[in-house]
């Protein structure tokens, strides 16, 4: 079970950024970084494609052309609502969580 998504839960993330899915090749997703919130993030990032699931904490199932907000520790994308499709609500939490960085 996931904890509530809050700015305090996001703040410890080593990396945080907003990116658009440029391409999906089998299980590899290429993201074009649009905005950086925390950590050293290049202009392009590759991540693994998750399987579609309605379960909290499941990997993200990326879609081409869609913007996502991604929080990560090392090579692990934080799920349970901390990362996902960009929305005004999630973007506001990212701005609040990383305002001091």
Secondary structure, DSSP 8 states (H G I E B T S, - for coil): ------HHHHHT-SEEEEEEEEEEETTEEEEEEEEEEES---SEEEEE------STT------TT-EEEEEEETTEE--TTSSEE--HHHHHHHHHHTTT-
